[in-house]
Structure formats: structure tokens, C-alpha cells
Amino acid sequence: MRVFQIQDDWGLDHLRLATRPDPKPGPGQVLLKMKAASLNYRDLIVPQRGYGSFTGTLPLIPVSDGVGEVVEVGSGVTRVKVGDRVCPCFAQGWIAGEPDLERLTQTLGGPLDGTMADFMCLSEQGVVKVPAHLSDEEAATLPCAALTAWSALVTHGALAPGAHVLVQGTGGVALFALQFAKLLGAHVTVISSSDEKLARARALGADAGINYRSTPEWYRPAREVTGGRGFDHIVELGGERTLPQSLRAIRPGGTISLIGVLSGSALSAPLGHVVTRQVRLQGITVGHRDGFESMLRAIEQHRLRPVIDRVFAFEALREALAYLRSGAHFGKICIRH
């Protein structure tokens, strides 16, 4: 089978198209013929061994998200059958409950081999069936970006109708957060560096938009959107440069979901705001299978469709990663197998 793998040494310069033997499912396992994959910012970090020893060993098949068709099952498999279309779970061993080190580190695309392969062999416990109304590319966007947004707003955020939510940017997680928040009846403000992207976010349901490039102290007009009260929930994707302003925009008792570190990973923020306003800082690392299946029921019920920016051919993985790095995308970048 064809695979893309990081071999010989770490770095995108060592990403190669190669071949490996076709896998065969053992007891309790399923064999997937992969149909599509999608990219996350994580897929730029892994080739640089950005997670240290938890990145895995070489050669490593990258990319965490994808969708495939079950083409063969091992003995004892009951969760799925041949012909089912399924997504592999990002965290293969996290079915439910609280995270622990093992659950958080048995992840696809590093340290476990990822989705850039013609076939994948996985435990039946590590896959979920996807809604029929979604295309292969749409379904491939769900395991990381969609579940991260769902975990932030629903699993940990318990978002209520009428809540004020602020979303940073217009990438995959951000747009899923916008869609889920509107589905739940929230008022959503989006910040972006592009007026064009803000207009597209409004077309998806955003109630307000702020250009943080033309308005560097964006927290001021953001608070005005809430009548000065502050946001109930902020989906924090920027990190180092955005967290200080998020702490000024959140309401007392509000929640900031820490998801991304796109502007830096160092902490330099007025921590007094956290204490005196009793702000909740909640780290989010994707989520468990129970949450995934709950999210899929909501997506199916409301016929929600992910936002896809561009689709690349399997052989064009390098070009797709370069496009991801450029930050020009609106929504998800997908790979067609």
C-alpha cells in the first residue's frame, strides 16, 4: 500500500511517499480502506518532533484525521461491519471518563501511525460510524477539529442558549465552534485579521466580527458586544498574544477554553484577572469516543456540514501542508485518497 511517512530524520524535508505491506486485521480489529484525510495545525508540529518523546519513532505515518470504509473485520468484532464508513478516533484508547497519560498519548499521527495510508488496521473500539449525509472529505474533518470544539463548548462548557461566545480565527476548530455555538442558541463573535473572512463567518451565522489587525486592542469592542458584561465562553486559539486580551474580555465566572498556541506558547498574562474574577481556564485536548458519538448525533440531527476550503490529491500532501502553514485557509484542508 502507499503511505506518506517521515523517515530517516525528523522534519518535513524527510516526508516521503513510500510503500508498506497491506495490513491484516487480527481479533477485535477492523481494516479500513481510507477515503480521505484532513489537516490540523498539529500535523505541522509532529514532523518537527514537536511533542518530544510523545511524537513517536521513525518511520512515522503523519496526519491524525481521516475517514475510511470497513473492508474486513477480525474475529469477535461487533461494533461495525464490512461496508460501514467510519472515522478513526484521534485518541485510540480514550473511550470515556477523565484523561490520563496513556489515554492522551495513544494518538494517531504521532506516536501512532496516522491516516496518510491506503489502509489502516485499528481496534474496533477506536472507530466510530459517521453520518450518511456527509461526503468523505466532510467526514474526515471530524475527529480532531470538530471534537475539540464540541468538547470545549458542550462536554466541558455546558453552553446554554443565549450565552455570548467569542471565537478566535476562521480555521477548522474556530468554524466548528461557531457552528456548534449557533446550533446551541448562543450569540457568537468572531475575531479575524481578514474582513473577507469575517464576512464569510457572518454568512455562517456569526452575530458580530472584529478585525484584530485594524483593531489591535480587540477586547474593547468585543466587550461592547456583550453590553460590557463580558463573554460567557472564549475559544482561545491564539495563546501567548491573545490570552491577555481574552482575560479582559471574559465575564466574571466565565470559561476560557485553551486550545491553540498559534501566536506562541509562553504564558504572559494578568493572572490576577483569573483569581479576582474566578475565571475558569480549561485546557482542551480533542476528546473521548463518547463525546465523539454524542457530537455525531447532533451533526446528523441538524444536518450540519463542515466548512472545507480546499481538497488536495493524496500525492500533494506537501503542498497541502504548505497551504496550511500559510494561514490563508477558511475552514478545513482535506486530502482525497
RAVEN-V530026 format. One record per run of one state. SS is the DSSP state (a for helix, b for strand, c for the rest). FROM is the first residue (numbers start at 1). TO is the last residue. If there is no record, write none. Layout:
ss=SS from=FROM to=TO
ss=SS from=FROM to=TO
This chain:
ss=c from=1 to=1
ss=b from=2 to=6
ss=c from=7 to=11
ss=a from=12 to=14
ss=b from=15 to=19
ss=c from=20 to=28
ss=b from=29 to=38
ss=c from=39 to=41
ss=a from=42 to=48
ss=c from=49 to=51
ss=a from=52 to=55
ss=c from=56 to=59
ss=b from=60 to=60
ss=c from=61 to=64
ss=b from=65 to=73
ss=c from=74 to=84
ss=b from=85 to=88
ss=c from=89 to=90
ss=b from=91 to=91
ss=c from=92 to=100
ss=a from=101 to=105
ss=c from=106 to=106
ss=b from=107 to=108
ss=c from=109 to=111
ss=b from=112 to=112
ss=c from=113 to=116
ss=b from=117 to=117
ss=c from=118 to=118
ss=b from=119 to=123
ss=a from=124 to=126
ss=b from=127 to=129
ss=c from=130 to=135
ss=a from=136 to=140
ss=c from=141 to=141
ss=a from=142 to=155
ss=c from=156 to=163
ss=b from=164 to=168
ss=c from=169 to=171
ss=a from=172 to=183
ss=c from=184 to=186
ss=b from=187 to=192
ss=c from=193 to=194
ss=a from=195 to=203
ss=c from=204 to=207
ss=b from=208 to=211
ss=c from=212 to=217
ss=a from=218 to=225
ss=c from=226 to=230
ss=b from=231 to=236
ss=c from=237 to=242
ss=a from=243 to=249
ss=b from=250 to=258
ss=c from=259 to=270
ss=a from=271 to=276
ss=c from=277 to=279
ss=b from=280 to=283
ss=c from=284 to=288
ss=a from=289 to=302
ss=c from=303 to=307
ss=b from=308 to=313
ss=a from=314 to=326
ss=c from=327 to=331
ss=b from=332 to=336
ss=c from=337 to=337
